[in-house]
């Protein structure tokens, strides 16, 4: 896969590739993702305090991130069905290779479904074993207003992530605070029933040199 054109973001380490996936690639990837939800359906997690998320979630790959009253963690099985997560589509693995250059594949993919008033507050991705490995995010469906700011605090910036856009948290932005303020409902017709699906690829439990199920 040839790397798409990257757009400067003004935040070191935060990388953005607008339109990395064309319309045909978006539709193909979405079909693959929705097929996996037959085995791993979307569910609505709760925080450790018992508050329901506004987004629905599922996962793909050897591991996926979950949240419940027991806390935040990665695990190899769906929390409702107790079945293993389905494999990630090869398209995602190719994107990871082409855009991150990381020498080991992702071992987790979190799939978030945003509809209506769903949003995600500012947070840091810090439940992973190797915080030097990148986090790669793929947007499908309605445009989202994305907010991001430095890890240490301070001023945030907002930008729109449209269907087919890909971004990554790397280097000094690996622990950037980020979240989704809102959706621009109806800005895409890609996702059946409307809304946005976000795919986030991560190295969850393994550092380079460790033996693991992904071969990294």
FIPA-363319 format. One record per residue: residue in one letter; x, y, z of N, C-alpha, C, O in turn. Coordinates in steps of 0.02 Angstrom, whole numbers. Layout:
+------+--------+--------+--------+--------+--------+--------+--------+--------+--------+--------+--------+--------+
: type :   n_xx :   n_yy :   n_zz :  ca_xx :  ca_yy :  ca_zz :   c_xx :   c_yy :   c_zz :   o_xx :   o_yy :   o_zz :
+------+--------+--------+--------+--------+--------+--------+--------+--------+--------+--------+--------+--------+
:    a :      X :      Y :      Z :      X :      Y :      Z :      X :      Y :      Z :      X :      Y :      Z :
...
+------+--------+--------+--------+--------+--------+--------+--------+--------+--------+--------+--------+--------+
END
This chain:
+------+--------+--------+--------+--------+--------+--------+--------+--------+--------+--------+--------+--------+
: type :   n_xx :   n_yy :   n_zz :  ca_xx :  ca_yy :  ca_zz :   c_xx :   c_yy :   c_zz :   o_xx :   o_yy :   o_zz :
+------+--------+--------+--------+--------+--------+--------+--------+--------+--------+--------+--------+--------+
:    x :     42 :    -60 :      0 :      0 :      0 :      0 :     44 :     62 :      0 :     89 :     68 :     41 :
:    x :     31 :    109 :    -46 :     69 :    171 :    -49 :     42 :    219 :      4 :    -19 :    230 :      7 :
:    x :     86 :    249 :     45 :     62 :    295 :     96 :     26 :    355 :     65 :     50 :    384 :     17 :
:    x :    -32 :    375 :     92 :    -67 :    434 :     68 :    -32 :    497 :     90 :     16 :    494 :    129 :
:    x :    -55 :    554 :     66 :    -23 :    617 :     83 :    -41 :    637 :    154 :   -100 :    634 :    174 :
:    x :      9 :    657 :    192 :      0 :    678 :    261 :     -9 :    753 :    266 :     22 :    791 :    228 :
:    x :    -52 :    775 :    312 :    -64 :    846 :    323 :    -35 :    868 :    390 :    -48 :    835 :    441 :
:    x :      4 :    922 :    393 :     30 :    946 :    457 :    -27 :    963 :    505 :    -79 :    988 :    485 :
:    x :    -15 :    950 :    570 :    -68 :    962 :    620 :    -50 :   1017 :    669 :    -95 :   1044 :    702 :
:    x :     14 :   1034 :    675 :     34 :   1084 :    724 :     49 :   1055 :    793 :     74 :   1091 :    836 :
:    x :     33 :    991 :    804 :     49 :    958 :    867 :     99 :    903 :    853 :     81 :    853 :    822 :
:    x :    161 :    911 :    875 :    213 :    861 :    859 :    192 :    791 :    880 :    170 :    779 :    936 :
:    x :    199 :    745 :    833 :    181 :    675 :    846 :    110 :    657 :    828 :     94 :    598 :    823 :
:    x :     67 :    707 :    820 :     -1 :    692 :    798 :     -3 :    696 :    722 :      5 :    749 :    693 :
:    x :    -13 :    637 :    690 :     -9 :    632 :    618 :    -79 :    622 :    588 :   -120 :    586 :    616 :
:    x :    -91 :    654 :    531 :   -157 :    652 :    500 :   -151 :    641 :    425 :   -112 :    674 :    391 :
:    x :   -191 :    593 :    400 :   -193 :    578 :    329 :   -266 :    584 :    306 :   -303 :    535 :    307 :
:    x :   -287 :    644 :    286 :   -357 :    652 :    263 :   -370 :    612 :    200 :   -328 :    609 :    155 :
:    x :   -428 :    580 :    197 :   -446 :    543 :    137 :   -400 :    485 :    121 :   -391 :    467 :     63 :
:    x :   -370 :    456 :    172 :   -324 :    400 :    160 :   -359 :    341 :    126 :   -328 :    305 :     87 :
:    x :   -424 :    333 :    140 :   -463 :    280 :    108 :   -515 :    313 :     62 :   -553 :    355 :     84 :
:    x :   -516 :    293 :     -1 :   -566 :    320 :    -47 :   -633 :    286 :    -34 :   -638 :    242 :      8 :
:    x :   -684 :    308 :    -71 :   -752 :    284 :    -58 :   -758 :    208 :    -64 :   -791 :    176 :    -23 :
:    x :   -726 :    180 :   -115 :   -729 :    107 :   -123 :   -695 :     71 :    -66 :   -720 :     20 :    -41 :
:    x :   -637 :     96 :    -45 :   -601 :     64 :     11 :   -639 :     70 :     76 :   -639 :     24 :    117 :
:    x :   -673 :    127 :     86 :   -714 :    135 :    146 :   -770 :     84 :    148 :   -782 :     52 :    199 :
:    x :   -805 :     77 :     92 :   -862 :     30 :     89 :   -839 :    -41 :     99 :   -872 :    -80 :    134 :
:    x :   -781 :    -59 :     70 :   -755 :   -126 :     77 :   -735 :   -140 :    149 :   -752 :   -193 :    177 :
:    x :   -700 :    -93 :    181 :   -679 :   -102 :    250 :   -740 :   -106 :    296 :   -742 :   -147 :    342 :
:    x :   -788 :    -62 :    285 :   -848 :    -63 :    328 :   -883 :   -130 :    323 :   -906 :   -157 :    374 :
:    x :   -889 :   -158 :    263 :   -921 :   -224 :    255 :   -884 :   -277 :    295 :   -916 :   -320 :    326 :
:    x :   -818 :   -274 :    294 :   -779 :   -323 :    333 :   -790 :   -314 :    408 :   -797 :   -363 :    444 :
:    x :   -792 :   -252 :    430 :   -802 :   -238 :    501 :   -871 :   -261 :    524 :   -878 :   -294 :    575 :
:    x :   -923 :   -244 :    484 :   -991 :   -263 :    503 :   -999 :   -339 :    503 :  -1038 :   -366 :    543 :
:    x :   -963 :   -373 :    459 :   -966 :   -446 :    459 :   -940 :   -475 :    524 :   -965 :   -526 :    549 :
:    x :   -889 :   -443 :    553 :   -861 :   -469 :    616 :   -909 :   -459 :    674 :   -905 :   -494 :    724 :
:    x :   -955 :   -410 :    668 :  -1001 :   -398 :    724 :  -1055 :   -452 :    730 :  -1092 :   -453 :    779 :
:    x :  -1059 :   -496 :    681 :  -1105 :   -553 :    689 :  -1079 :   -599 :    744 :  -1119 :   -628 :    781 :
:    x :  -1013 :   -606 :    748 :   -984 :   -647 :    800 :   -968 :   -607 :    864 :   -968 :   -634 :    919 :
:    x :   -954 :   -543 :    855 :   -937 :   -499 :    911 :   -981 :   -437 :    908 :   -959 :   -385 :    884 :
:    x :  -1043 :   -442 :    931 :  -1090 :   -386 :    924 :  -1070 :   -325 :    966 :  -1035 :   -330 :   1016 :
:    x :  -1094 :   -267 :    943 :  -1085 :   -206 :    982 :  -1120 :   -214 :   1049 :  -1174 :   -244 :   1054 :
:    x :  -1090 :   -186 :   1101 :  -1121 :   -186 :   1167 :  -1105 :   -117 :   1198 :  -1063 :    -81 :   1173 :
:    x :  -1141 :   -101 :   1252 :  -1129 :    -36 :   1284 :  -1093 :    -48 :   1351 :  -1124 :    -72 :   1399 :
:    x :  -1030 :    -31 :   1355 :   -993 :    -42 :   1417 :  -1012 :     10 :   1470 :  -1046 :     59 :   1456 :
:    x :   -989 :     -3 :   1531 :   -998 :     45 :   1585 :   -930 :     62 :   1615 :   -882 :     24 :   1608 :
:    x :   -926 :    119 :   1647 :   -865 :    139 :   1682 :   -859 :     98 :   1746 :   -907 :     66 :   1767 :
:    x :   -800 :     98 :   1777 :   -793 :     64 :   1842 :   -844 :     89 :   1893 :   -861 :     52 :   1940 :
:    x :   -867 :    150 :   1885 :   -918 :    176 :   1931 :   -989 :    157 :   1912 :  -1036 :    174 :   1948 :
:    x :   -997 :    121 :   1856 :  -1062 :     97 :   1835 :  -1099 :    142 :   1786 :  -1157 :    129 :   1771 :
:    x :  -1067 :    194 :   1761 :  -1101 :    240 :   1715 :  -1094 :    214 :   1643 :  -1038 :    200 :   1621 :
:    x :  -1149 :    207 :   1607 :  -1145 :    182 :   1538 :  -1108 :    231 :   1492 :  -1116 :    292 :   1497 :
:    x :  -1068 :    204 :   1447 :  -1038 :    244 :   1394 :  -1094 :    268 :   1346 :  -1146 :    236 :   1341 :
:    x :  -1081 :    324 :   1312 :  -1129 :    345 :   1261 :  -1116 :    311 :   1194 :  -1158 :    313 :   1149 :
:    x :  -1056 :    281 :   1186 :  -1040 :    244 :   1126 :  -1050 :    169 :   1138 :  -1046 :    145 :   1195 :
:    x :  -1063 :    133 :   1084 :  -1062 :     60 :   1087 :   -995 :     35 :   1062 :   -962 :     70 :   1023 :
:    x :   -974 :    -23 :   1085 :   -906 :    -47 :   1069 :   -907 :   -120 :   1051 :   -952 :   -158 :   1069 :
:    x :   -856 :   -140 :   1014 :   -837 :   -210 :   1005 :   -763 :   -210 :    989 :   -729 :   -159 :    999 :
:    x :   -736 :   -266 :    965 :   -665 :   -268 :    952 :   -647 :   -320 :    901 :   -688 :   -362 :    880 :
:    x :   -584 :   -318 :    879 :   -556 :   -366 :    832 :   -484 :   -378 :    850 :   -451 :   -336 :    879 :
:    x :   -459 :   -438 :    831 :   -390 :   -454 :    843 :   -381 :   -499 :    904 :   -431 :   -521 :    934 :
:    x :   -319 :   -513 :    923 :   -307 :   -556 :    981 :   -336 :   -528 :   1046 :   -355 :   -566 :   1091 :
:    x :   -340 :   -461 :   1050 :   -362 :   -428 :   1111 :   -407 :   -369 :   1094 :   -406 :   -344 :   1037 :
:    x :   -447 :   -347 :   1142 :   -483 :   -284 :   1135 :   -492 :   -254 :   1204 :   -492 :   -288 :   1255 :
:    x :   -499 :   -188 :   1205 :   -506 :   -150 :   1267 :   -578 :   -155 :   1291 :   -625 :   -149 :   1252 :
:    x :   -587 :   -166 :   1356 :   -654 :   -169 :   1385 :   -655 :   -127 :   1449 :   -603 :   -113 :   1479 :
:    x :   -715 :   -107 :   1468 :   -726 :    -70 :   1530 :   -788 :    -97 :   1564 :   -840 :   -106 :   1532 :
:    x :   -783 :   -110 :   1629 :   -840 :   -129 :   1669 :   -826 :   -111 :   1742 :   -779 :    -75 :   1756 :
:    x :   -866 :   -135 :   1788 :   -857 :   -117 :   1858 :   -791 :   -142 :   1886 :   -768 :   -118 :   1938 :
:    x :   -761 :   -191 :   1852 :   -696 :   -217 :   1875 :   -638 :   -173 :   1852 :   -582 :   -181 :   1876 :
:    x :   -650 :   -126 :   1806 :   -598 :    -80 :   1783 :   -587 :    -83 :   1708 :   -624 :   -115 :   1671 :
:    x :   -534 :    -48 :   1687 :   -514 :    -46 :   1616 :   -460 :    -98 :   1604 :   -416 :   -107 :   1646 :
:    x :   -464 :   -133 :   1547 :   -414 :   -184 :   1533 :   -421 :   -208 :   1461 :   -469 :   -193 :   1426 :
:    x :   -371 :   -246 :   1439 :   -374 :   -283 :   1376 :   -387 :   -356 :   1392 :   -360 :   -383 :   1441 :
:    x :   -429 :   -388 :   1352 :   -441 :   -459 :   1362 :   -453 :   -493 :   1295 :   -471 :   -459 :   1246 :
:    x :   -444 :   -559 :   1291 :   -449 :   -595 :   1227 :   -519 :   -616 :   1208 :   -529 :   -646 :   1155 :
:    x :   -569 :   -602 :   1249 :   -638 :   -624 :   1236 :   -688 :   -567 :   1242 :   -677 :   -519 :   1278 :
:    x :   -743 :   -575 :   1206 :   -798 :   -527 :   1208 :   -831 :   -531 :   1277 :   -844 :   -586 :   1301 :
:    x :   -845 :   -474 :   1310 :   -871 :   -476 :   1378 :   -942 :   -501 :   1383 :   -964 :   -519 :   1438 :
:    x :   -979 :   -502 :   1328 :  -1048 :   -526 :   1330 :  -1053 :   -599 :   1306 :  -1084 :   -640 :   1339 :
:    x :  -1021 :   -614 :   1250 :  -1026 :   -682 :   1222 :   -973 :   -729 :   1250 :   -982 :   -790 :   1248 :
:    x :   -919 :   -702 :   1277 :   -862 :   -740 :   1302 :   -825 :   -776 :   1246 :   -784 :   -820 :   1260 :
:    x :   -838 :   -758 :   1184 :   -804 :   -789 :   1126 :   -742 :   -747 :   1109 :   -740 :   -688 :   1124 :
:    x :   -692 :   -778 :   1077 :   -634 :   -740 :   1055 :   -654 :   -685 :   1005 :   -702 :   -693 :    968 :
:    x :   -617 :   -631 :   1006 :   -629 :   -577 :    958 :   -612 :   -602 :    887 :   -566 :   -642 :    879 :
:    x :   -649 :   -581 :    836 :   -633 :   -600 :    767 :   -569 :   -566 :    744 :   -548 :   -516 :    772 :
:    x :   -538 :   -594 :    692 :   -475 :   -565 :    667 :   -486 :   -496 :    637 :   -540 :   -478 :    614 :
:    x :   -432 :   -456 :    636 :   -434 :   -391 :    603 :   -431 :   -401 :    527 :   -396 :   -445 :    504 :
:    x :   -467 :   -360 :    489 :   -460 :   -362 :    416 :   -388 :   -345 :    394 :   -355 :   -305 :    426 :
:    x :   -366 :   -376 :    341 :   -299 :   -364 :    316 :   -289 :   -291 :    297 :   -233 :   -266 :    302 :
:    x :   -342 :   -257 :    276 :   -337 :   -186 :    259 :   -309 :   -146 :    317 :   -268 :   -101 :    307 :
:    x :   -331 :   -161 :    377 :   -307 :   -124 :    436 :   -234 :   -140 :    450 :   -196 :    -95 :    467 :
:    x :   -215 :   -202 :    443 :   -145 :   -220 :    454 :   -100 :   -186 :    402 :    -44 :   -165 :    418 :
:    x :   -124 :   -182 :    340 :    -86 :   -148 :    288 :    -78 :    -73 :    303 :    -25 :    -44 :    293 :
:    x :   -133 :    -43 :    328 :   -130 :     28 :    346 :    -78 :     39 :    402 :    -38 :     85 :    399 :
:    x :    -80 :     -3 :    451 :    -33 :      1 :    507 :     39 :     -1 :    481 :     81 :     40 :    499 :
:    x :     53 :    -49 :    437 :    121 :    -56 :    410 :    141 :      5 :    369 :    197 :     31 :    376 :
:    x :     95 :     28 :    327 :    111 :     83 :    281 :    119 :    150 :    316 :    161 :    190 :    296 :
:    x :     80 :    162 :    369 :     78 :    228 :    399 :    120 :    234 :    462 :    146 :    288 :    476 :
:    x :    127 :    181 :    500 :    165 :    187 :    563 :    237 :    165 :    556 :    281 :    192 :    591 :
:    x :    250 :    116 :    513 :    317 :     89 :    508 :    339 :     51 :    570 :    398 :     34 :    577 :
:    x :    292 :     36 :    615 :    310 :      1 :    676 :    328 :    -71 :    659 :    293 :   -103 :    620 :
:    x :    381 :    -98 :    688 :    405 :   -164 :    667 :    366 :   -224 :    694 :    387 :   -280 :    683 :
:    x :    312 :   -213 :    728 :    269 :   -268 :    751 :    196 :   -249 :    738 :    179 :   -190 :    740 :
:    x :    153 :   -299 :    724 :     84 :   -284 :    708 :     44 :   -264 :    769 :     65 :   -277 :    825 :
:    x :    -14 :   -233 :    759 :    -58 :   -218 :    816 :    -86 :   -283 :    844 :    -97 :   -331 :    807 :
:    x :    -97 :   -285 :    909 :   -128 :   -344 :    939 :   -197 :   -329 :    966 :   -228 :   -372 :    999 :
:    x :   -223 :   -269 :    953 :   -290 :   -252 :    975 :   -320 :   -200 :    928 :   -286 :   -155 :    904 :
:    x :   -385 :   -206 :    916 :   -423 :   -156 :    879 :   -488 :   -142 :    916 :   -529 :   -187 :    923 :
:    x :   -496 :    -81 :    939 :   -558 :    -61 :    971 :   -604 :    -31 :    918 :   -583 :     11 :    878 :
:    x :   -667 :    -52 :    918 :   -716 :    -29 :    869 :   -770 :      9 :    907 :   -807 :    -20 :    947 :
:    x :   -775 :     74 :    896 :   -824 :    117 :    929 :   -879 :    138 :    880 :   -864 :    159 :    824 :
:    x :   -941 :    132 :    901 :   -998 :    155 :    860 :  -1029 :    216 :    894 :  -1055 :    212 :    949 :
:    x :  -1026 :    272 :    858 :  -1055 :    335 :    882 :  -1121 :    348 :    844 :  -1123 :    346 :    783 :
:    x :  -1173 :    360 :    882 :  -1237 :    380 :    852 :  -1270 :    433 :    895 :  -1259 :    435 :    956 :
:    x :  -1310 :    476 :    864 :  -1347 :    526 :    902 :  -1301 :    573 :    940 :  -1259 :    606 :    910 :
:    x :  -1310 :    576 :   1006 :  -1272 :    621 :   1048 :  -1208 :    589 :   1077 :  -1177 :    618 :   1121 :
:    x :  -1190 :    531 :   1052 :  -1131 :    496 :   1079 :  -1068 :    539 :   1071 :  -1059 :    574 :   1021 :
:    x :  -1026 :    536 :   1121 :   -962 :    573 :   1119 :   -913 :    537 :   1164 :   -930 :    487 :   1196 :
:    x :   -851 :    562 :   1166 :   -799 :    533 :   1207 :   -760 :    590 :   1239 :   -731 :    632 :   1204 :
:    x :   -760 :    593 :   1306 :   -725 :    646 :   1341 :   -650 :    642 :   1331 :   -623 :    590 :   1310 :
:    x :   -616 :    696 :   1347 :   -543 :    697 :   1341 :   -512 :    643 :   1385 :   -530 :    635 :   1444 :
:    x :   -466 :    606 :   1357 :   -434 :    551 :   1393 :   -366 :    538 :   1361 :   -350 :    566 :   1309 :
:    x :   -328 :    495 :   1393 :   -264 :    472 :   1367 :   -266 :    397 :   1358 :   -296 :    361 :   1399 :
:    x :   -236 :    372 :   1304 :   -230 :    299 :   1294 :   -166 :    276 :   1330 :   -111 :    281 :   1304 :
:    x :   -176 :    251 :   1391 :   -117 :    232 :   1430 :   -125 :    165 :   1465 :    -91 :    151 :   1514 :
:    x :   -170 :    123 :   1439 :   -179 :     56 :   1467 :   -136 :      4 :   1431 :   -142 :    -56 :   1445 :
:    x :    -93 :     27 :   1385 :    -52 :    -19 :   1346 :     16 :    -29 :   1379 :     41 :     14 :   1415 :
:    x :     46 :    -87 :   1367 :    110 :   -103 :   1398 :    167 :    -61 :   1370 :    211 :    -40 :   1407 :
:    x :    165 :    -47 :   1305 :    218 :     -9 :   1272 :    191 :     58 :   1249 :    157 :     62 :   1198 :
:    x :    206 :    111 :   1287 :    179 :    177 :   1270 :    221 :    213 :   1218 :    209 :    271 :   1203 :
:    x :    271 :    178 :   1190 :    307 :    206 :   1133 :    277 :    184 :   1067 :    289 :    216 :   1016 :
:    x :    237 :    131 :   1068 :    206 :    107 :   1006 :    149 :    154 :    987 :    115 :    181 :   1031 :
:    x :    138 :    166 :    923 :     87 :    213 :    901 :     16 :    187 :    912 :      6 :    127 :    922 :
:    x :    -31 :    233 :    909 :   -102 :    216 :    907 :   -128 :    243 :    841 :   -120 :    303 :    826 :
:    x :   -158 :    200 :    800 :   -183 :    220 :    734 :   -259 :    217 :    733 :   -289 :    168 :    756 :
:    x :   -291 :    270 :    708 :   -363 :    277 :    710 :   -392 :    289 :    640 :   -367 :    331 :    603 :
:    x :   -444 :    251 :    624 :   -476 :    255 :    558 :   -549 :    275 :    568 :   -584 :    245 :    608 :
:    x :   -572 :    325 :    530 :   -640 :    350 :    535 :   -682 :    326 :    476 :   -661 :    330 :    418 :
:    x :   -742 :    301 :    491 :   -791 :    281 :    440 :   -859 :    310 :    458 :   -881 :    304 :    515 :
:    x :   -892 :    342 :    410 :   -959 :    368 :    422 :   -959 :    442 :    437 :   -918 :    480 :    411 :
:    x :  -1006 :    463 :    479 :  -1016 :    535 :    492 :   -952 :    568 :    517 :   -913 :    539 :    554 :
:    x :   -944 :    631 :    497 :   -888 :    671 :    520 :   -893 :    683 :    595 :   -947 :    696 :    621 :
:    x :   -836 :    680 :    629 :   -833 :    692 :    701 :   -792 :    755 :    714 :   -743 :    769 :    679 :
:    x :   -812 :    792 :    766 :   -772 :    848 :    790 :   -725 :    820 :    843 :   -747 :    801 :    898 :
:    x :   -662 :    818 :    826 :   -610 :    786 :    867 :   -571 :    840 :    903 :   -551 :    890 :    874 :
:    x :   -559 :    829 :    968 :   -521 :    877 :   1008 :   -457 :    843 :   1033 :   -458 :    786 :   1055 :
:    x :   -401 :    879 :   1030 :   -338 :    851 :   1051 :   -294 :    905 :   1082 :   -296 :    963 :   1062 :
:    x :   -255 :    886 :   1132 :   -210 :    932 :   1165 :   -150 :    896 :   1194 :   -150 :    834 :   1198 :
:    x :    -99 :    932 :   1214 :    -38 :    902 :   1240 :    -51 :    858 :   1301 :    -99 :    869 :   1339 :
:    x :     -8 :    808 :   1310 :    -16 :    761 :   1366 :    -13 :    797 :   1433 :    -48 :    779 :   1480 :
:    x :     30 :    848 :   1437 :     41 :    882 :   1501 :    -12 :    933 :   1518 :     -8 :    965 :   1570 :
:    x :    -62 :    941 :   1475 :   -115 :    989 :   1487 :   -106 :   1051 :   1444 :    -59 :   1055 :   1405 :
:    x :   -150 :   1099 :   1452 :   -146 :   1160 :   1413 :   -199 :   1162 :   1359 :   -248 :   1125 :   1360 :
:    x :   -188 :   1206 :   1312 :   -237 :   1221 :   1260 :   -248 :   1162 :   1213 :   -200 :   1129 :   1193 :
:    x :   -311 :   1149 :   1196 :   -328 :   1097 :   1148 :   -347 :   1129 :   1081 :   -360 :   1189 :   1077 :
:    x :   -348 :   1089 :   1030 :   -371 :   1111 :    964 :   -423 :   1063 :    939 :   -424 :   1004 :    958 :
:    x :   -467 :   1087 :    896 :   -520 :   1045 :    867 :   -510 :   1040 :    792 :   -488 :   1088 :    760 :
:    x :   -527 :    983 :    765 :   -527 :    973 :    693 :   -580 :    922 :    676 :   -603 :    885 :    719 :
:    x :   -598 :    919 :    613 :   -649 :    873 :    591 :   -617 :    811 :    560 :   -572 :    816 :    519 :
:    x :   -640 :    753 :    582 :   -618 :    689 :    553 :   -675 :    662 :    511 :   -728 :    643 :    538 :
:    x :   -665 :    659 :    446 :   -717 :    635 :    400 :   -706 :    562 :    383 :   -654 :    533 :    400 :
:    x :   -755 :    533 :    350 :   -750 :    463 :    331 :   -690 :    452 :    285 :   -681 :    488 :    236 :
:    x :   -650 :    402 :    301 :   -590 :    388 :    263 :   -527 :    420 :    289 :   -472 :    405 :    265 :
:    x :   -534 :    465 :    338 :   -475 :    497 :    368 :   -441 :    448 :    416 :   -474 :    407 :    448 :
:    x :   -375 :    452 :    420 :   -337 :    412 :    467 :   -290 :    458 :    505 :   -261 :    504 :    476 :
:    x :   -283 :    446 :    570 :   -236 :    486 :    610 :   -198 :    440 :    657 :   -218 :    382 :    668 :
:    x :   -144 :    465 :    686 :   -103 :    424 :    731 :    -75 :    467 :    787 :    -58 :    525 :    777 :
:    x :    -71 :    437 :    846 :    -37 :    466 :    903 :     32 :    433 :    908 :     37 :    372 :    919 :
:    x :     84 :    472 :    899 :    152 :    445 :    898 :    198 :    490 :    938 :    181 :    548 :    951 :
:    x :    256 :    464 :    958 :    307 :    505 :    990 :    281 :    550 :   1045 :    249 :    525 :   1091 :
:    x :    293 :    616 :   1040 :    272 :    661 :   1093 :    196 :    667 :   1100 :    172 :    692 :   1151 :
:    x :    158 :    645 :   1050 :     85 :    647 :   1054 :     55 :    580 :   1073 :     -6 :    572 :   1073 :
:    x :     97 :    531 :   1089 :     70 :    465 :   1105 :     21 :    468 :   1164 :    -28 :    431 :   1164 :
:    x :     34 :    510 :   1212 :    -11 :    516 :   1270 :    -51 :    581 :   1268 :    -74 :    605 :   1320 :
:    x :    -61 :    608 :   1208 :   -102 :    668 :   1201 :   -172 :    656 :   1228 :   -201 :    602 :   1221 :
:    x :   -200 :    707 :   1258 :   -270 :    705 :   1279 :   -313 :    715 :   1217 :   -299 :    760 :   1177 :
:    x :   -363 :    674 :   1209 :   -404 :    678 :   1148 :   -475 :    652 :   1162 :   -485 :    615 :   1210 :
:    x :   -522 :    671 :   1120 :   -590 :    648 :   1127 :   -633 :    671 :   1070 :   -610 :    707 :   1025 :
:    x :   -695 :    650 :   1070 :   -744 :    668 :   1019 :   -797 :    712 :   1051 :   -833 :    691 :   1096 :
:    x :   -802 :    775 :   1026 :   -852 :    821 :   1054 :   -923 :    807 :   1029 :   -971 :    809 :   1067 :
:    x :   -928 :    791 :    963 :   -995 :    779 :    935 :   -987 :    753 :    864 :   -933 :    755 :    834 :
:    x :  -1043 :    727 :    838 :  -1046 :    707 :    768 :  -1082 :    760 :    727 :  -1123 :    798 :    752 :
:    x :  -1065 :    762 :    664 :  -1104 :    802 :    616 :  -1151 :    754 :    581 :  -1136 :    725 :    529 :
:    x :  -1209 :    745 :    612 :  -1257 :    694 :    590 :  -1277 :    705 :    518 :  -1291 :    761 :    497 :
:    x :  -1279 :    650 :    480 :  -1300 :    653 :    410 :  -1246 :    675 :    362 :  -1259 :    682 :    302 :
:    x :  -1185 :    684 :    387 :  -1131 :    706 :    342 :  -1105 :    649 :    299 :  -1067 :    660 :    251 :
:    x :  -1124 :    588 :    314 :  -1106 :    529 :    274 :  -1164 :    480 :    273 :  -1203 :    477 :    321 :
:    x :  -1170 :    444 :    220 :  -1221 :    392 :    214 :  -1190 :    322 :    217 :  -1222 :    273 :    200 :
:    x :  -1127 :    318 :    238 :  -1091 :    255 :    234 :  -1117 :    202 :    283 :  -1128 :    145 :    263 :
:    x :  -1125 :    221 :    345 :  -1144 :    172 :    397 :  -1219 :    161 :    397 :  -1257 :    209 :    405 :
:    x :  -1242 :     99 :    389 :  -1314 :     86 :    390 :  -1345 :    111 :    456 :  -1320 :     95 :    510 :
:    x :  -1399 :    149 :    450 :  -1430 :    177 :    509 :  -1399 :    241 :    533 :  -1421 :    270 :    583 :
:    x :  -1346 :    264 :    499 :  -1313 :    326 :    517 :  -1261 :    317 :    571 :  -1256 :    264 :    602 :
:    x :  -1222 :    370 :    581 :  -1172 :    369 :    634 :  -1101 :    360 :    608 :  -1088 :    363 :    548 :
:    x :  -1057 :    348 :    654 :   -985 :    343 :    640 :   -956 :    282 :    674 :   -972 :    267 :    732 :
:    x :   -913 :    247 :    638 :   -874 :    192 :    667 :   -801 :    212 :    667 :   -774 :    232 :    615 :
:    x :   -770 :    207 :    725 :   -699 :    222 :    732 :   -662 :    159 :    749 :   -681 :    121 :    794 :
:    x :   -607 :    147 :    713 :   -566 :     87 :    723 :   -499 :    110 :    750 :   -464 :    150 :    717 :
:    x :   -479 :     85 :    808 :   -417 :    107 :    839 :   -371 :     47 :    849 :   -387 :      0 :    886 :
:    x :   -313 :     49 :    816 :   -265 :     -6 :    818 :   -210 :     10 :    868 :   -185 :     66 :    870 :
:    x :   -193 :    -40 :    910 :   -145 :    -29 :    964 :   -101 :    -90 :    974 :   -117 :   -146 :    954 :
:    x :    -44 :    -78 :   1007 :     -3 :   -130 :   1036 :    -21 :   -131 :   1110 :      0 :    -87 :   1147 :
:    x :    -60 :   -180 :   1131 :    -91 :   -178 :   1197 :    -49 :   -208 :   1253 :    -37 :   -175 :   1304 :
:    x :    -26 :   -269 :   1244 :      5 :   -305 :   1300 :     78 :   -321 :   1291 :    110 :   -347 :   1337 :
:    x :    106 :   -307 :   1232 :    173 :   -332 :   1219 :    220 :   -277 :   1198 :    201 :   -232 :   1160 :
:    x :    281 :   -281 :   1222 :    334 :   -237 :   1200 :    376 :   -271 :   1147 :    374 :   -333 :   1141 :
:    x :    412 :   -232 :   1108 :    456 :   -263 :   1058 :    504 :   -311 :   1091 :    532 :   -296 :   1144 :
:    x :    513 :   -369 :   1061 :    557 :   -420 :   1089 :    520 :   -472 :   1130 :    547 :   -527 :   1141 :
:    x :    459 :   -456 :   1153 :    419 :   -506 :   1189 :    391 :   -557 :   1139 :    377 :   -539 :   1082 :
:    x :    382 :   -617 :   1160 :    348 :   -667 :   1119 :    273 :   -660 :   1132 :    252 :   -655 :   1189 :
:    x :    235 :   -660 :   1078 :    163 :   -653 :   1086 :    127 :   -686 :   1028 :    158 :   -710 :    981 :
:    x :     61 :   -686 :   1032 :     21 :   -722 :    982 :     20 :   -689 :    915 :     -1 :   -720 :    866 :
:    x :     41 :   -625 :    910 :     41 :   -591 :    846 :    107 :   -600 :    810 :    114 :   -579 :    752 :
:    x :    156 :   -630 :    842 :    221 :   -640 :    810 :    268 :   -581 :    816 :    322 :   -582 :    787 :
:    x :    248 :   -529 :    855 :    291 :   -471 :    862 :    343 :   -480 :    916 :    383 :   -435 :    928 :
+------+--------+--------+--------+--------+--------+--------+--------+--------+--------+--------+--------+--------+
END
